[in-house]
Amino acid sequence: MINSTSSTERTVPAATVAAANPSAPRPTPPPADQLSTESAEHLRTALASQPEVRSEVVERAKVLAADANYPSAAILHRVAGMIVNSPDLSEDQS
């Protein structure tokens, strides 16, 4: 049998604790879950108004792809360092 580490003689009865602070606010239950699709419809409308292909983005990509110095050596070195220093998640880490 496990003996209690606190004496029952020193514990305050629950009724005394409740009576000591009668103005304590009662916790309110969480509100019920709700779903509103108004925002989703607004997003669908905004998406539908966008062109399928943004020509200015395609042109920028073509310019960057043609640039032999893009991305710069410094950026490539930094990304390579991040890859080398990242943990191998295929290995057991325990």
Backbone as a chain_set.jsonl record, in Angstrom:
{"seq": "MINSTSSTERTVPAATVAAANPSAPRPTPPPADQLSTESAEHLRTALASQPEVRSEVVERAKVLAADANYPSAAILHRVAGMIVNSPDLSEDQS", "coords": {"N": [[0.831, -1.17, 0.0], [0.473, 2.256, -0.766], [1.464, 4.974, 1.062], [0.121, 8.161, 1.847], [1.797, 11.246, 1.374], [0.994, 13.542, 2.497], [-0.639, 14.771, 5.342], [-3.898, 13.968, 6.378], [-4.972, 15.477, 8.287], [-4.096, 18.029, 7.878], [-5.159, 18.933, 5.526], [-7.437, 21.086, 3.837], [-10.915, 21.133, 3.98], [-12.964, 20.739, 1.051], [-15.352, 22.193, 0.957], [-14.807, 24.373, 2.587], [-12.866, 25.73, 1.136], [-14.328, 26.429, -1.156], [-16.233, 28.124, -0.008], [-14.656, 30.18, 0.862], [-14.05, 31.851, -1.265], [-16.444, 33.012, -2.746], [-17.022, 34.609, -4.938], [-15.545, 33.837, -7.095], [-15.039, 33.447, -10.551], [-16.848, 31.189, -12.607], [-15.623, 28.654, -14.72], [-16.138, 29.011, -18.203], [-17.789, 27.021, -20.629], [-16.21, 25.829, -23.641], [-16.904, 27.419, -26.807], [-19.238, 26.12, -29.22], [-18.156, 24.269, -32.099], [-17.853, 25.882, -35.246], [-18.508, 26.41, -38.707], [-17.761, 28.4, -41.387], [-18.34, 29.148, -44.692], [-18.081, 31.426, -46.133], [-15.651, 32.867, -46.384], [-14.142, 31.063, -47.846], [-15.491, 31.024, -50.278], [-15.042, 33.623, -51.123], [-12.273, 33.505, -51.491], [-12.169, 31.606, -53.562], [-13.363, 33.067, -55.617], [-11.526, 35.186, -55.911], [-9.29, 33.723, -56.723], [-10.207, 32.681, -59.144], [-10.253, 34.977, -60.652], [-7.643, 35.467, -61.25], [-5.025, 35.213, -63.705], [-4.201, 32.181, -65.502], [-1.555, 31.831, -66.306], [1.097, 33.831, -65.442], [2.55, 36.179, -67.206], [4.646, 38.023, -66.665], [6.024, 36.803, -64.608], [6.908, 34.487, -65.819], [8.656, 35.593, -67.717], [10.602, 36.705, -66.022], [11.618, 34.359, -64.89], [12.755, 33.185, -67.147], [14.832, 35.004, -67.692], [16.405, 34.687, -65.375], [17.068, 31.967, -65.615], [18.683, 32.025, -67.839], [20.893, 33.354, -66.932], [24.129, 32.755, -66.129], [25.324, 33.122, -63.691], [23.402, 32.807, -61.788], [21.853, 30.859, -59.376], [24.027, 32.805, -57.274], [27.482, 31.95, -56.545], [28.001, 32.201, -53.836], [25.475, 31.887, -52.665], [24.891, 29.264, -53.468], [26.934, 27.93, -52.091], [26.195, 28.458, -49.446], [23.681, 27.159, -49.3], [24.516, 24.533, -49.819], [26.058, 24.084, -47.522], [24.049, 24.16, -45.584], [22.624, 21.878, -46.273], [24.552, 19.849, -45.869], [24.965, 20.107, -43.123], [22.54, 19.439, -42.044], [20.461, 17.13, -40.217], [20.467, 13.604, -40.899], [17.595, 12.207, -41.594], [16.946, 9.649, -42.176], [18.424, 8.008, -40.671], [18.616, 6.326, -37.508], [18.0, 8.264, -34.746], [17.983, 7.825, -32.037]], "CA": [[0.0, 0.0, 0.0], [1.233, 3.509, -0.833], [1.0, 5.935, 2.049], [0.086, 9.543, 1.403], [2.848, 12.074, 1.97], [0.388, 14.656, 3.221], [-1.518, 14.354, 6.414], [-5.288, 14.35, 6.175], [-5.319, 16.461, 9.309], [-3.704, 19.357, 7.421], [-5.875, 19.329, 4.316], [-8.615, 21.919, 4.046], [-12.072, 20.549, 3.305], [-13.339, 21.42, -0.187], [-16.426, 23.142, 1.233], [-14.194, 25.565, 3.154], [-12.2, 26.428, 0.043], [-15.367, 27.005, -1.997], [-16.883, 29.209, 0.711], [-13.71, 31.256, 1.084], [-14.033, 32.736, -2.418], [-17.702, 32.771, -3.458], [-17.14, 35.425, -6.145], [-14.655, 33.34, -8.143], [-15.811, 33.161, -11.763], [-16.895, 29.795, -13.036], [-15.099, 28.517, -16.091], [-17.182, 28.887, -19.217], [-17.491, 25.951, -21.57], [-15.76, 26.353, -24.939], [-18.008, 27.555, -27.756], [-19.412, 25.006, -30.156], [-17.447, 24.427, -33.365], [-18.643, 26.471, -36.308], [-17.842, 26.445, -40.006], [-18.302, 29.403, -42.288], [-17.738, 29.0, -46.023], [-18.052, 32.724, -46.799], [-14.268, 33.186, -46.726], [-13.709, 30.146, -48.901], [-16.092, 31.481, -51.535], [-14.306, 34.835, -51.497], [-10.977, 33.062, -52.013], [-12.393, 30.987, -54.877], [-13.623, 34.146, -56.579], [-10.253, 35.876, -56.147], [-8.442, 32.815, -57.499], [-10.749, 32.588, -60.499], [-9.968, 36.216, -61.373], [-6.219, 35.497, -61.58], [-4.716, 34.483, -64.938], [-3.55, 30.872, -65.307], [-0.119, 32.025, -66.493], [1.49, 35.227, -65.256], [3.629, 36.36, -68.181], [5.796, 38.722, -66.079], [6.768, 35.827, -63.806], [7.575, 33.61, -66.791], [9.79, 36.346, -68.273], [11.657, 36.785, -64.987], [12.22, 33.025, -64.793], [13.613, 32.995, -68.34], [16.038, 35.818, -67.498], [17.228, 34.045, -64.34], [17.567, 30.693, -66.135], [19.736, 32.317, -68.818], [22.028, 33.946, -66.227], [25.06, 31.713, -65.662], [25.701, 33.421, -62.311], [22.241, 32.701, -60.9], [22.148, 31.652, -58.193], [25.45, 33.109, -57.106], [28.294, 30.924, -55.885], [27.842, 32.361, -52.38], [24.196, 31.279, -52.282], [25.046, 27.815, -53.613], [27.79, 27.465, -50.992], [25.407, 28.515, -48.215], [22.679, 26.088, -49.354], [25.243, 23.269, -49.667], [26.405, 23.962, -46.11], [22.834, 23.829, -44.835], [22.303, 20.472, -46.561], [25.555, 19.006, -45.219], [24.825, 20.197, -41.668], [21.218, 19.01, -41.591], [20.485, 15.736, -39.777], [19.963, 12.587, -41.828], [16.404, 11.68, -40.94], [16.802, 8.223, -42.461], [19.174, 7.282, -39.653], [17.995, 6.294, -36.189], [18.593, 9.301, -33.915], [17.831, 7.535, -30.607]], "C": [[0.884, 1.245, 0.0], [0.625, 4.489, 0.152], [1.073, 7.345, 1.485], [1.198, 10.315, 2.089], [2.277, 13.272, 2.695], [-0.586, 14.106, 4.25], [-2.931, 14.832, 6.131], [-5.724, 15.374, 7.203], [-5.014, 17.879, 8.835], [-4.45, 19.804, 6.166], [-7.132, 20.092, 4.664], [-9.782, 21.28, 3.319], [-12.482, 21.391, 2.093], [-14.424, 22.453, 0.055], [-15.866, 24.444, 1.788], [-13.533, 26.388, 2.064], [-13.231, 27.109, -0.839], [-16.02, 28.195, -1.307], [-15.956, 30.401, 0.889], [-13.703, 32.251, -0.072], [-15.294, 32.533, -3.245], [-17.818, 33.561, -4.756], [-16.223, 34.958, -7.276], [-15.473, 32.987, -9.377], [-15.746, 31.678, -12.121], [-16.343, 29.705, -14.452], [-16.247, 28.327, -17.069], [-16.811, 27.762, -20.178], [-17.048, 26.543, -22.908], [-16.949, 26.448, -25.897], [-18.062, 26.364, -28.703], [-18.639, 25.302, -31.442], [-18.388, 24.984, -34.415], [-17.825, 26.483, -37.585], [-18.538, 27.479, -40.868], [-17.588, 29.27, -43.619], [-17.701, 30.318, -46.782], [-16.642, 33.094, -47.237], [-13.779, 32.312, -47.867], [-14.269, 30.595, -50.247], [-15.39, 32.74, -52.035], [-12.952, 34.463, -52.097], [-11.122, 32.404, -53.379], [-12.612, 32.043, -55.953], [-12.335, 34.884, -56.919], [-9.32, 35.017, -56.989], [-8.906, 32.727, -58.944], [-10.434, 33.833, -61.313], [-8.493, 36.34, -61.767], [-5.969, 34.737, -62.881], [-4.018, 33.163, -64.62], [-2.042, 31.005, -65.379], [0.173, 33.511, -66.345], [2.725, 35.476, -66.096], [4.845, 37.066, -67.591], [6.649, 37.781, -65.237], [7.527, 34.871, -64.724], [8.794, 34.317, -67.38], [10.927, 36.452, -67.27], [12.356, 35.44, -64.844], [13.146, 32.766, -65.969], [14.916, 33.766, -68.203], [16.959, 35.151, -66.478], [17.817, 32.735, -64.845], [18.706, 30.916, -67.117], [20.989, 32.884, -68.164], [22.908, 32.844, -65.65], [25.468, 31.919, -64.201], [24.522, 33.362, -61.351], [21.985, 31.253, -60.59], [23.651, 31.821, -58.038], [26.17, 31.968, -56.39], [28.137, 30.993, -54.371], [26.545, 31.706, -51.909], [24.291, 29.76, -52.392], [25.876, 27.234, -52.474], [27.001, 27.425, -49.681], [24.363, 27.391, -48.176], [23.357, 24.73, -49.176], [25.623, 23.041, -48.205], [25.207, 23.587, -45.26], [22.458, 22.357, -45.046], [23.265, 19.552, -45.822], [25.351, 18.986, -43.705], [23.471, 19.75, -41.16], [21.279, 17.536, -41.185], [19.931, 14.806, -40.853], [18.804, 11.902, -41.158], [16.173, 10.207, -41.238], [17.561, 7.369, -41.458], [18.445, 7.36, -38.319], [18.719, 7.278, -35.279], [18.543, 8.98, -32.424], [19.067, 7.034, -29.961]], "O": [[1.912, 1.287, 0.676], [-0.565, 4.799, 0.091], [1.989, 7.674, 0.732], [1.507, 10.065, 3.254], [2.992, 13.951, 3.432], [-1.259, 13.1, 4.027], [-3.137, 15.965, 5.695], [-6.728, 16.061, 7.017], [-5.607, 18.836, 9.334], [-4.364, 20.974, 5.794], [-7.808, 19.794, 5.649], [-9.651, 20.918, 2.15], [-12.359, 22.616, 2.115], [-14.416, 23.502, -0.589], [-16.395, 25.516, 1.49], [-13.629, 27.615, 2.068], [-13.034, 28.258, -1.236], [-16.332, 29.186, -1.968], [-16.428, 31.526, 1.05], [-13.369, 33.415, 0.144], [-15.235, 31.949, -4.327], [-18.641, 33.215, -5.604], [-16.136, 35.621, -8.31], [-16.491, 32.302, -9.269], [-14.72, 31.019, -11.954], [-16.578, 30.588, -15.276], [-17.196, 27.589, -16.807], [-15.637, 27.582, -20.5], [-17.468, 27.643, -23.267], [-17.887, 25.657, -25.81], [-17.058, 25.694, -28.947], [-18.488, 26.463, -31.825], [-19.562, 24.617, -34.477], [-16.596, 26.556, -37.548], [-19.754, 27.436, -41.054], [-16.358, 29.278, -43.668], [-17.33, 30.339, -47.955], [-16.454, 33.585, -48.35], [-13.075, 32.787, -48.758], [-13.564, 30.541, -51.255], [-15.172, 32.899, -53.236], [-12.534, 35.044, -53.099], [-10.29, 32.619, -54.261], [-12.102, 31.922, -57.067], [-12.078, 35.176, -58.087], [-8.633, 35.529, -57.872], [-8.087, 32.702, -59.863], [-10.355, 33.762, -62.54], [-8.135, 37.23, -62.538], [-6.624, 33.728, -63.141], [-3.333, 33.039, -63.605], [-1.323, 30.37, -64.607], [-0.42, 34.345, -67.029], [3.821, 35.039, -65.746], [5.973, 36.75, -67.97], [7.866, 37.947, -65.162], [8.661, 34.493, -64.431], [9.852, 33.705, -67.526], [12.093, 36.303, -67.636], [13.576, 35.397, -64.692], [14.216, 32.182, -65.796], [15.982, 33.258, -68.55], [18.167, 35.063, -66.7], [18.965, 32.423, -64.529], [19.605, 30.081, -67.218], [22.05, 32.893, -68.787], [22.474, 32.088, -64.781], [25.912, 30.975, -63.547], [24.63, 33.822, -60.214], [21.906, 30.458, -61.526], [24.438, 31.064, -58.606], [25.551, 31.138, -55.723], [28.141, 29.963, -53.696], [26.523, 31.046, -50.871], [23.823, 29.046, -51.506], [25.556, 26.167, -51.951], [27.122, 26.479, -48.904], [24.181, 26.748, -47.142], [22.838, 23.868, -48.466], [25.518, 21.92, -47.707], [25.324, 22.793, -44.326], [22.029, 21.678, -44.113], [22.835, 18.575, -45.21], [25.545, 17.948, -43.072], [23.267, 19.686, -39.948], [22.064, 16.774, -41.75], [19.041, 15.179, -41.617], [18.999, 11.098, -40.246], [15.307, 9.579, -40.629], [17.369, 6.154, -41.397], [17.746, 8.333, -38.035], [19.923, 7.146, -35.062], [19.012, 9.78, -31.615], [19.068, 6.755, -28.762]]}, "num_chains": 1, "name": "protein.A"}
